[in-house]
Amino acid sequence: MRILFIRHLPTPGNEKRQYIGRTNEDLSERAAEEFRRRLEKGVSDQYPSVQYVIASPLKRCIQTAELIFPGQEIITEPMLRECDFGEYEGKTYEDLKKEPEYIRWMESGGMTAFPGGEYQTSFRARCADGVQKWISRLMEEGADSVAFVVHGGTIMAAMEKLAGDRHEFYYWQVKNGGGYMAEVVEKEWENGARVLKKVKRIQENAGY
């Protein structure tokens, strides 16, 4: 089975470099229009066609999926939503850099809970579990390909847990519109060897 992971296109909060987790933003009008122009020029071939599209339920992912895979059914999965940044939602590094709580969070490598938000261990586990759930389910249905249109953190969590080439969480960071292509071997997956193989990065230079 071929697996695609695609990070949503930019939102206004992304363009301002804000922490945007649970906030349900629309895509940036500028980024959406830029992507439509690229479609008209036929330069969006970095996204192969797929049989199924699974997305985070937040608007930015659904809207991105609709642009990349027009006319296809989009299945939403709450387990794939972005981390809840708690009191950091909507704030930037410049807003927070002198806050003692934020400094402690940075010094922990981002592993402590955001104030009023979600623990990284819980977030990463649910994202990886959500991806595994759908790969297993679609294998049972005989699917040959699926795209996960999700958040940057969701992709990093899934790749950290499942990629055959082991790397730490932040190694897998991608820009908006970027992501990864991989494969899973059905028999190995069903026998418990749940590994993403032949991982390749999707082109990121989308001009956003």
Stockholm file with secondary structure:
# STOCKHOLM 1.0

chainA/1-208         MRILFIRHLPTPGNEKRQYIGRTNEDLSERAAEEFRRRLEKGVSDQYPSVQYVIASPLKRCIQTAELIFPGQEIITEPMLRECDFGEYEGKTYEDLKKEPEYIRWMESGGMTAFPGGEYQTSFRARCADGVQKWISRLMEEGADSVAFVVHGGTIMAAMEKLAGDRHEFYYWQVKNGGGYMAEVVEKEWENGARVLKKVKRIQENAGY
#=GR chainA/1-208 SS CEEEEEECCCCHHHHTTCCCSSCCCCCCHHHHHHHHHHHHTTCCTTSCCCSEEEECSSHHHHHHHHHHSTTSCEEECGGGSCCCCGGGTTCCHHHHTTCHHHHHHHHTTSCSCCTTSCCHHHHHHHHHHHHHHHHHHHHHTTCCEEEEEECHHHHHHHHHHHBSSCCCGGGGCCCTTCEEEEECCHHHHHTTCCCBEEEEEECCCCCC
#=GC SS_cons         CEEEEEECCCCHHHHTTCCCSSCCCCCCHHHHHHHHHHHHTTCCTTSCCCSEEEECSSHHHHHHHHHHSTTSCEEECGGGSCCCCGGGTTCCHHHHTTCHHHHHHHHTTSCSCCTTSCCHHHHHHHHHHHHHHHHHHHHHTTCCEEEEEECHHHHHHHHHHHBSSCCCGGGGCCCTTCEEEEECCHHHHHTTCCCBEEEEEECCCCCC
//
